[in-house]
Amino acid sequence: MAPNRNSRRGIRAKETPPTARAQRAPKKKQALRQQDQQRPTPIAELEREALLAATSEGILVLSADGAVTGANQHARSMLGLADADVGRSVRSVLARTLLAGTDGVPLPVECWPGLRALRGETVRNLDVGIHRDGRTTWLSTSAVPVVLAGGACGGAAVTLSDITLLRTLEQHHEQMIRLVSHDIRNPLTSVHLNAQLLHKALVERGLEKEQRFASVVIAAARRLDAMIEELVDSSRVRSGQIRLELRLVAIERLVPEILARNACTLDTSRVRLALPDGPVLITADIVRLERVLVSLLLIALQNCPDGAEVALRVALADDEVRFAVVVPGRSPVSEEPPSPPSSQLGQLRADHGYGMGLFIARMLVERHGGRLWIEGTPDRWATLHFALPVGGPEGENPRPASTG
């Protein structure tokens, strides 16, 4: 009896040599690859690639284990990435360079914003110097973690902006300020010393009216010297040369001590202090925080009616400590600490005419990771505010708790 059609197919399949099947497998895979290559690229992917190419900033994408999974051309140029580096650990890429902070101190690789983002941190606009091939490039670097549905970190996205030219201009600006301040201080010192000698001679002769004139010259010389010092400090703060000495401090103890230490400079009898109930710990540089508070209180005392009191309020709100210096005789203010505006009042345009003190205070507050703003208008403001995060600035390790 003749075998049926199905049995004949089975016989032929069994008779097919294994070598023939092995030869057909690579051809089949090659055909599938050709089909994939000929398949049109999704429009969303094309738009993403065009967006990455069009942006002027470098964009880098890291996987959860720190491997480079994607980078646009700007990021490749800034970090010296080659095609072979895609898929490799970003640590091996950074190992070919020398990282530095704005203060010139070498920056450990693990402190690079992209690797900090893989640990769950969000880093904004951290200036990092990258020394490679005998040249230093300054990059303003931001990084955010990619958080998966379960809360785990699935990678990080990093943006890079080349600020080398800006850093160079700031260095020239700082050098010019140092030279000018040095040249001004020499004759100013002579004026100050001679005015003091003149005042002493007038006292010995009992000429009270002339004594007052000499006192005005001495006070003006001291004020001018302070202005020069503020100008130099502002340049140092902007260039990142001031390094914060952070430690945990108890606000309810530190603020009264600051007022007591500055009783000769400030009319502290006119300062009405309101502290939060219970202990409040904050991470801050004690010396810099004292300078901020003294500067704001001086501005308030100098711009309020004679003999009027200035209120200094401290409150804990939304994981930050908010300070408010309230000037009397102005528009009413709320008892609740206000939320800071996002605009920062246009970088406190020209400090509202209150000199370099307010500008330096804002820069020092921002170095702490905080914000400073004014509630009101330039010609009729009510309160100076600044807020500091309870945990301190990102990437800093505080010392043990202290009040001074």
C-alpha positions as CSV (number, residue, x, y, z in Angstrom):
1,M,0.0,0.0,0.0
2,A,1.4,3.4,-1.0
3,P,2.2,5.9,1.8
4,N,-0.1,8.9,2.1
5,R,1.0,12.5,1.4
6,N,1.5,13.4,5.1
7,S,3.8,10.4,5.6
8,R,5.8,11.3,2.5
9,R,6.3,14.8,3.9
10,G,7.5,13.4,7.2
11,I,10.0,11.1,5.4
12,R,11.4,14.0,3.4
13,A,11.8,16.2,6.5
14,K,13.6,13.4,8.2
15,E,15.8,13.0,5.2
16,T,16.9,16.7,5.2
17,P,20.5,16.9,6.2
18,P,21.3,18.9,9.4
19,T,24.0,20.8,7.5
20,A,21.4,22.2,5.0
21,R,19.3,23.6,7.9
22,A,22.4,25.2,9.5
23,Q,23.2,26.9,6.2
24,R,19.7,28.3,5.8
25,A,19.6,29.8,9.4
26,P,22.2,32.6,8.8
27,K,20.5,33.5,5.5
28,K,17.1,33.8,7.3
29,K,18.6,36.0,10.1
30,Q,20.2,38.2,7.4
31,A,16.9,38.6,5.6
32,L,15.2,39.6,8.9
33,R,17.9,42.2,9.5
34,Q,17.5,43.6,6.1
35,Q,13.7,43.9,6.7
36,D,14.3,45.7,9.9
37,Q,16.7,48.2,8.2
38,Q,14.2,48.8,5.5
39,R,11.4,49.4,7.9
40,P,10.6,53.1,8.4
41,T,11.9,54.8,11.6
42,P,9.0,55.8,13.9
43,I,8.3,59.5,13.7
44,A,8.7,59.9,17.5
45,E,12.2,58.6,17.3
46,L,13.1,60.9,14.5
47,E,11.7,63.9,16.4
48,R,13.7,62.9,19.5
49,E,17.0,62.6,17.4
50,A,16.3,66.0,15.8
51,L,15.6,67.6,19.2
52,L,18.9,66.3,20.6
53,A,20.8,67.5,17.6
54,A,19.1,71.0,17.6
55,T,19.7,71.9,21.2
56,S,22.8,73.9,22.0
57,E,23.5,72.0,25.3
58,G,25.1,68.6,25.7
59,I,22.7,65.8,26.7
60,L,23.9,62.6,28.1
61,V,21.8,59.5,29.2
62,L,23.1,56.9,31.7
63,S,21.7,53.5,32.5
64,A,21.2,52.4,36.1
65,D,24.7,50.9,36.3
66,G,26.3,54.0,35.0
67,A,26.8,53.0,31.3
68,V,26.5,55.7,28.6
69,T,23.4,54.8,26.6
70,G,23.1,58.0,24.6
71,A,24.7,61.3,23.9
72,N,24.2,64.1,21.4
73,Q,27.1,65.6,19.5
74,H,27.6,68.5,21.9
75,A,28.0,66.1,24.9
76,R,30.4,64.0,22.9
77,S,32.5,67.0,22.1
78,M,32.4,68.4,25.7
79,L,33.4,65.1,27.4
80,G,35.6,63.7,24.6
81,L,33.2,60.8,24.0
82,A,34.0,58.4,21.1
83,D,31.5,56.0,19.4
84,A,33.2,53.2,21.3
85,D,32.4,54.8,24.6
86,V,28.6,54.3,24.1
87,G,27.8,51.3,26.2
88,R,30.8,51.7,28.5
89,S,30.8,53.0,32.1
90,V,30.8,56.8,32.4
91,R,33.4,56.3,35.2
92,S,35.9,55.0,32.7
93,V,35.2,58.0,30.5
94,L,35.7,60.5,33.3
95,A,38.8,58.7,34.4
96,R,40.5,60.1,31.3
97,T,40.0,63.6,32.6
98,L,40.7,65.7,35.7
99,L,37.6,67.1,37.4
100,A,37.7,70.3,39.6
101,G,35.3,72.5,41.4
102,T,35.1,76.3,41.2
103,D,37.5,76.6,44.1
104,G,40.1,74.7,42.2
105,V,40.0,71.6,44.5
106,P,40.0,68.3,42.5
107,L,36.5,66.8,42.4
108,P,36.1,63.1,43.0
109,V,34.5,61.2,40.1
110,E,31.7,60.0,42.4
111,C,30.8,63.7,43.0
112,W,30.1,64.3,39.4
113,P,26.4,65.2,39.0
114,G,25.5,62.3,36.7
115,L,26.7,59.7,39.2
116,R,25.0,61.6,42.1
117,A,21.8,61.4,40.1
118,L,22.1,57.7,39.9
119,R,22.1,57.8,43.8
120,G,18.8,59.6,43.7
121,E,20.0,63.2,43.9
122,T,18.9,66.1,41.7
123,V,21.7,68.5,40.9
124,R,21.2,71.9,39.3
125,N,23.8,74.1,37.6
126,L,26.9,72.8,39.3
127,D,30.0,74.3,37.6
128,V,32.6,71.6,36.9
129,G,36.0,72.1,35.3
130,I,37.2,69.3,33.0
131,H,40.9,69.3,32.3
132,R,41.7,67.2,29.2
133,D,44.4,67.4,26.5
134,G,46.1,70.4,28.3
135,R,42.9,72.5,28.2
136,T,40.3,73.2,30.9
137,T,36.6,73.4,29.9
138,W,34.0,74.7,32.4
139,L,30.6,73.0,32.2
140,S,27.5,74.0,34.0
141,T,26.1,70.5,34.8
142,S,22.6,69.4,35.8
143,A,21.4,65.9,36.4
144,V,18.1,64.2,37.4
145,P,17.4,60.5,38.2
146,V,15.1,58.5,36.0
147,V,12.6,57.1,38.5
148,L,10.8,53.8,37.6
149,A,7.3,53.0,38.5
150,G,8.4,51.0,41.6
151,G,10.6,53.9,42.8
152,A,13.9,52.4,41.8
153,C,16.4,54.4,39.8
154,G,16.5,53.4,36.2
155,G,19.2,55.8,35.1
156,A,20.0,59.5,34.8
157,A,19.7,62.3,32.4
158,V,22.5,64.9,32.3
159,T,22.7,68.3,30.6
160,L,25.9,70.2,30.0
161,S,26.4,73.8,29.1
162,D,29.8,75.2,28.1
163,I,30.5,78.3,30.3
164,T,34.3,78.5,29.7
165,L,34.1,82.0,28.1
166,L,31.9,83.2,31.0
167,R,34.5,81.9,33.5
168,T,37.3,83.6,31.7
169,L,35.5,86.9,31.7
170,E,34.7,86.5,35.4
171,Q,38.4,85.9,36.1
172,H,39.4,89.1,34.2
173,H,36.7,91.0,36.1
174,E,38.0,89.7,39.4
175,Q,41.6,90.6,38.6
176,M,40.5,94.1,37.6
177,I,38.6,94.6,40.9
178,R,41.6,93.5,42.9
179,L,43.9,95.9,41.1
180,V,41.5,98.8,41.4
181,S,40.7,98.1,45.1
182,H,44.4,98.0,45.9
183,D,45.1,101.3,44.1
184,I,42.2,103.0,45.9
185,R,43.0,101.7,49.3
186,N,46.5,103.2,49.4
187,P,45.3,106.9,49.3
188,L,42.2,106.0,51.4
189,T,44.4,104.7,54.2
190,S,46.3,108.0,54.2
191,V,43.1,110.0,54.3
192,H,41.8,107.9,57.2
193,L,45.0,108.1,59.3
194,N,45.4,111.8,58.8
195,A,41.8,112.5,59.6
196,Q,42.2,110.6,62.9
197,L,45.3,112.6,63.7
198,L,43.4,115.8,62.9
199,H,40.5,114.8,65.1
200,K,42.9,114.1,68.0
201,A,44.5,117.5,67.6
202,L,41.1,119.2,67.5
203,V,40.0,117.4,70.7
204,E,43.1,118.6,72.4
205,R,42.3,122.2,71.4
206,G,38.7,121.9,72.4
207,L,37.3,122.8,68.9
208,E,34.0,120.9,69.0
209,K,32.7,122.1,65.7
210,E,35.8,121.2,63.8
211,Q,35.8,117.8,65.6
212,R,32.4,117.0,64.0
213,F,33.8,117.8,60.6
214,A,36.8,115.5,61.1
215,S,34.5,112.8,62.4
216,V,32.5,113.0,59.2
217,V,35.6,112.4,57.2
218,I,36.6,109.5,59.4
219,A,33.2,107.9,59.1
220,A,33.2,108.4,55.3
221,A,36.6,106.8,55.0
222,R,35.5,103.8,57.0
223,R,32.4,103.5,54.9
224,L,34.4,103.7,51.6
225,D,36.8,101.0,52.9
226,A,33.8,98.8,53.7
227,M,32.4,99.3,50.2
228,I,35.7,98.3,48.7
229,E,35.7,95.2,50.9
230,E,32.2,94.3,49.8
231,L,33.2,94.8,46.1
232,V,36.1,92.4,46.5
233,D,33.9,89.9,48.4
234,S,31.2,90.0,45.7
235,S,33.7,89.1,43.1
236,R,34.9,86.2,45.2
237,V,31.4,84.9,45.8
238,R,30.5,85.1,42.2
239,S,33.6,83.2,41.1
240,G,32.9,80.5,43.7
241,Q,36.1,81.1,45.7
242,I,34.4,81.3,49.0
243,R,34.2,77.8,50.5
244,L,31.4,77.1,52.9
245,E,32.4,75.6,56.3
246,L,29.1,73.9,57.0
247,R,27.9,72.5,60.3
248,L,24.7,71.7,62.1
249,V,23.5,74.7,64.1
250,A,20.5,75.3,66.4
251,I,18.7,78.4,65.1
252,E,17.0,79.2,68.4
253,R,20.5,79.6,70.0
254,L,22.5,81.0,67.1
255,V,20.3,84.0,66.1
256,P,20.3,85.5,69.6
257,E,24.1,85.0,69.8
258,I,24.5,86.8,66.4
259,L,22.5,89.8,67.7
260,A,24.6,89.9,70.9
261,R,27.9,89.8,69.0
262,N,26.8,92.7,66.8
263,A,25.3,94.9,69.4
264,C,27.9,97.6,68.7
265,T,27.2,97.6,65.0
266,L,23.5,97.2,65.2
267,D,21.0,98.9,67.3
268,T,19.8,95.6,68.6
269,S,17.4,97.3,71.1
270,R,15.2,98.0,68.0
271,V,15.2,94.4,66.8
272,R,12.2,92.4,67.8
273,L,13.0,88.7,67.5
274,A,10.4,85.9,67.0
275,L,11.7,82.3,67.0
276,P,9.8,79.1,66.3
277,D,8.6,76.9,69.1
278,G,11.0,74.1,69.8
279,P,14.5,73.4,68.5
280,V,15.3,73.8,64.8
281,L,18.5,72.5,63.3
282,I,19.9,73.8,60.0
283,T,23.1,73.1,58.1
284,A,24.9,76.4,57.4
285,D,28.2,78.3,57.5
286,I,27.9,80.2,60.7
287,V,30.1,83.1,59.6
288,R,28.3,83.5,56.2
289,L,24.9,83.2,57.8
290,E,25.8,85.9,60.3
291,R,26.9,88.2,57.5
292,V,23.5,87.7,55.7
293,L,21.5,88.5,58.8
294,V,23.6,91.5,59.8
295,S,23.4,92.9,56.2
296,L,19.6,92.6,56.0
297,L,19.1,94.1,59.5
298,L,21.4,97.1,58.7
299,I,19.3,97.7,55.5
300,A,16.1,97.5,57.5
301,L,17.3,99.8,60.3
302,Q,18.6,102.4,57.9
303,N,15.4,102.5,55.9
304,C,12.7,102.7,58.6
305,P,11.4,105.6,60.7
306,D,13.7,106.9,63.5
307,G,13.3,104.8,66.6
308,A,11.0,102.3,65.0
309,E,11.5,98.6,65.7
310,V,12.4,96.0,63.1
311,A,11.0,92.5,63.3
312,L,13.1,89.5,62.7
313,R,10.9,86.4,62.3
314,V,12.2,82.8,61.9
315,A,9.8,80.0,60.9
316,L,10.0,76.4,59.7
317,A,8.0,75.7,56.6
318,D,8.2,73.0,53.9
319,D,11.5,71.5,54.9
320,E,13.2,74.9,55.0
321,V,13.9,77.6,57.5
322,R,12.5,81.0,56.4
323,F,13.8,84.3,57.8
324,A,11.8,87.5,57.5
325,V,13.1,91.0,58.3
326,V,10.0,93.2,58.5
327,V,10.4,97.0,58.0
328,P,7.8,99.0,59.9
329,G,5.8,101.8,58.4
330,R,5.3,99.9,55.1
331,S,2.5,97.8,53.6
332,P,1.1,95.1,56.0
333,V,2.5,91.6,55.9
334,S,1.1,88.3,56.7
335,E,1.9,86.4,59.9
336,E,2.5,83.3,57.9
337,P,5.9,82.9,56.1
338,P,5.2,83.5,52.4
339,S,6.2,81.2,49.6
340,P,9.2,82.5,47.7
341,P,8.5,83.6,44.1
342,S,10.1,81.8,41.2
343,S,11.4,85.0,39.5
344,Q,13.6,86.1,42.4
345,L,12.4,89.6,41.5
346,G,14.6,89.8,38.4
347,Q,17.8,89.0,40.4
348,L,16.9,91.8,42.8
349,R,17.4,94.4,40.1
350,A,20.3,96.5,41.1
351,D,19.6,95.5,44.7
352,H,16.8,98.1,44.9
353,G,19.4,100.7,45.6
354,Y,20.6,99.1,48.9
355,G,24.2,98.7,47.9
356,M,26.4,95.7,47.6
357,G,25.3,94.3,51.0
358,L,22.1,92.9,49.6
359,F,23.8,91.5,46.5
360,I,26.4,89.6,48.6
361,A,23.7,88.4,50.9
362,R,21.8,86.9,48.0
363,M,24.9,85.2,46.6
364,L,25.7,83.7,50.0
365,V,22.1,82.5,50.4
366,E,22.2,80.8,47.0
367,R,25.5,79.2,47.9
368,H,23.7,77.5,50.7
369,G,21.1,76.3,48.3
370,G,18.5,78.8,49.4
371,R,16.7,81.9,48.0
372,L,16.4,85.6,48.9
373,W,13.6,87.8,47.8
374,I,11.8,91.0,48.6
375,E,8.0,91.2,49.3
376,G,6.7,94.4,47.8
377,T,7.8,96.9,45.2
378,P,11.2,98.7,44.8
379,D,9.8,102.0,46.1
380,R,7.5,100.5,48.8
381,W,8.7,97.1,50.1
382,A,7.7,95.6,53.4
383,T,9.9,92.5,54.1
384,L,13.2,91.0,53.2
385,H,13.0,87.2,53.1
386,F,15.5,84.4,52.7
387,A,15.0,80.7,53.0
388,L,17.6,77.9,53.6
389,P,17.0,74.2,53.2
390,V,17.1,72.2,56.5
391,G,19.5,69.7,55.0
392,G,21.9,72.3,53.6
393,P,23.3,72.6,50.1
394,E,23.5,69.5,47.9
395,G,26.7,67.5,47.9
396,E,28.0,69.0,51.2
397,N,28.9,67.2,54.4
398,P,28.2,69.2,57.6
399,R,30.3,69.1,60.7
400,P,28.8,68.2,64.1
401,A,26.2,70.5,65.7
402,S,27.3,73.8,67.0
403,T,26.2,77.4,67.7
404,G,29.4,79.2,67.0
